[in-house]
Amino acid sequence: MMMRRTWTWHFDLPPERLWPVLADTNRFNEAMGLPPYVLEETPQPDGSVLRRGKGKVAGFTLEWEEKPYEWVHGRHFRQSRVFSKGPFRRFGPVFDLEPDGDGSRVTYTLEWEPLTLVGRLFGNCPKVPAPARWRRPSRSIAASTATVWGRRLPTLS
């Protein structure tokens, strides 16, 4: 059974200004405080690349195959991981960015298929409150994303 948790935010910046910050998944994961992981890429005879990941979160060893991203530049991405070890069968984010007046609407959904009781309980984590609207930043785009998951995203270099 697939489970979902969705958050929606409104920003006073247009999508083309937000995309470079929010779609940088490595920085986003770091800003969320997720631990680092190892990703091994193995070229396949058909020209594709097999991507296998390994990491540890909350005391659980996780191993997975990373499926190819769905990616629409400036608008949408979806990532899916199929697990061989851990409390999930599948896990991944879905990210949508769309114009909203002079600003943007950001929708972030986590989708997962639990394998164990711990995987089911994951969905009972506390909800992140969504502020009504962020104001235009004074110093950087990253400043406008402050408080996403209670953390500040790193500035772009």
C-alpha positions as CSV (number, residue, x, y, z in Angstrom):
1,M,0.0,0.0,0.0
2,M,1.5,3.3,-1.1
3,M,1.5,6.1,1.5
4,R,1.9,9.9,1.0
5,R,2.6,13.0,2.9
6,T,2.3,16.4,1.1
7,W,3.5,19.9,2.0
8,T,2.7,23.1,0.1
9,W,4.3,26.5,0.3
10,H,3.9,29.8,-1.4
11,F,6.9,32.0,-2.3
12,D,7.1,35.6,-3.5
13,L,9.7,34.6,-6.0
14,P,8.9,33.3,-9.6
15,P,9.6,29.6,-10.4
16,E,12.7,30.4,-12.5
17,R,14.4,32.0,-9.4
18,L,13.4,29.1,-7.0
19,W,14.2,26.1,-9.3
20,P,18.0,26.3,-9.0
21,V,17.8,26.2,-5.2
22,L,15.0,23.8,-4.6
23,A,15.9,21.3,-7.3
24,D,19.4,20.8,-6.1
25,T,18.6,17.6,-4.3
26,N,22.1,17.2,-2.7
27,R,21.8,20.6,-1.1
28,F,18.2,20.0,-0.2
29,N,19.0,16.7,1.5
30,E,21.8,18.4,3.4
31,A,19.5,21.2,4.5
32,M,17.0,18.7,5.8
33,G,19.8,17.1,7.9
34,L,19.8,13.8,6.2
35,P,22.9,11.7,6.7
36,P,25.3,11.2,3.7
37,Y,25.1,8.0,1.7
38,V,27.1,6.2,-0.9
39,L,25.9,5.9,-4.5
40,E,27.6,3.4,-6.8
41,E,27.0,3.8,-10.6
42,T,27.6,0.8,-12.8
43,P,27.4,1.2,-16.6
44,Q,25.2,-1.5,-18.2
45,P,25.8,-3.1,-21.7
46,D,22.6,-1.4,-23.0
47,G,24.0,2.1,-22.2
48,S,21.9,2.6,-19.1
49,V,23.5,3.1,-15.6
50,L,22.6,1.0,-12.6
51,R,22.6,3.2,-9.5
52,R,22.8,1.4,-6.1
53,G,22.8,3.4,-2.9
54,K,23.7,2.5,0.7
55,G,23.3,4.5,3.9
56,K,22.3,4.5,7.5
57,V,19.4,6.5,8.9
58,A,18.1,6.4,12.5
59,G,20.0,3.2,13.2
60,F,18.7,1.4,10.0
61,T,21.0,0.2,7.3
62,L,19.4,1.0,3.9
63,E,20.2,-0.4,0.5
64,W,18.4,0.5,-2.7
65,E,18.4,0.8,-6.4
66,E,17.8,4.3,-7.6
67,K,15.4,4.5,-10.6
68,P,15.8,7.1,-13.3
69,Y,14.4,10.5,-12.3
70,E,11.3,12.0,-14.0
71,W,12.5,15.5,-14.7
72,V,10.8,18.5,-16.3
73,H,13.3,21.4,-16.0
74,G,11.9,24.3,-14.0
75,R,8.6,22.5,-13.1
76,H,8.7,18.9,-11.7
77,F,10.8,16.0,-10.6
78,R,10.1,12.5,-9.2
79,Q,12.6,10.2,-7.7
80,S,12.0,6.5,-6.8
81,R,14.2,4.2,-4.8
82,V,13.5,0.4,-4.6
83,F,14.9,-1.0,-1.4
84,S,16.6,-4.4,-0.9
85,K,17.3,-3.5,2.8
86,G,15.4,-1.3,5.2
87,P,11.8,-0.6,6.3
88,F,10.5,0.4,2.8
89,R,9.8,-1.3,-0.5
90,R,9.8,2.0,-2.3
91,F,10.5,5.6,-1.3
92,G,10.8,8.9,-3.1
93,P,9.9,12.5,-3.4
94,V,7.7,14.3,-5.9
95,F,8.4,18.0,-6.4
96,D,6.2,20.4,-8.3
97,L,6.8,24.1,-8.9
98,E,4.2,26.4,-10.6
99,P,3.5,30.1,-11.0
100,D,1.2,31.6,-8.4
101,G,0.5,35.3,-9.3
102,D,3.8,37.1,-9.0
103,G,5.3,34.2,-7.0
104,S,5.3,30.4,-6.9
105,R,3.6,27.5,-5.4
106,V,5.8,24.6,-4.3
107,T,4.3,21.2,-3.6
108,Y,6.6,18.5,-2.1
109,T,5.2,15.0,-1.6
110,L,7.0,12.0,-0.1
111,E,5.7,8.7,-1.3
112,W,6.6,5.4,0.3
113,E,5.5,1.8,0.4
114,P,6.3,0.3,3.8
115,L,7.8,-3.1,4.2
116,T,7.8,-3.3,8.0
117,L,5.9,-1.8,10.9
118,V,8.6,0.9,11.2
119,G,8.0,1.8,7.5
120,R,4.2,2.2,8.3
121,L,5.0,4.3,11.4
122,F,7.1,6.7,9.3
123,G,3.9,8.3,8.1
124,N,2.9,9.2,11.7
125,C,5.8,11.7,12.0
126,P,4.7,15.2,13.0
127,K,3.4,17.5,10.2
128,V,5.6,20.4,9.2
129,P,3.5,23.6,9.5
130,A,3.4,25.6,6.3
131,P,3.6,29.4,6.7
132,A,1.1,31.4,4.7
133,R,3.6,33.2,2.5
134,W,7.3,34.0,2.4
135,R,8.4,37.6,1.7
136,R,10.9,38.5,-1.1
137,P,14.4,37.9,0.2
138,S,16.7,40.8,0.9
139,R,20.0,38.9,0.4
140,S,19.6,35.7,-1.6
141,I,17.1,33.2,-3.0
142,A,18.2,30.7,-0.3
143,A,17.1,33.2,2.4
144,S,13.5,32.9,1.0
145,T,13.5,29.2,1.7
146,A,14.4,29.6,5.4
147,T,12.3,27.5,7.7
148,V,11.7,24.7,5.2
149,W,11.8,21.8,7.6
150,G,13.1,24.2,10.2
151,R,16.4,24.7,8.4
152,R,18.0,27.2,6.1
153,L,19.1,26.0,2.7
154,P,22.7,26.7,1.8
155,T,23.3,29.7,-0.5
156,L,24.3,29.1,-4.0
157,S,28.0,29.6,-4.9
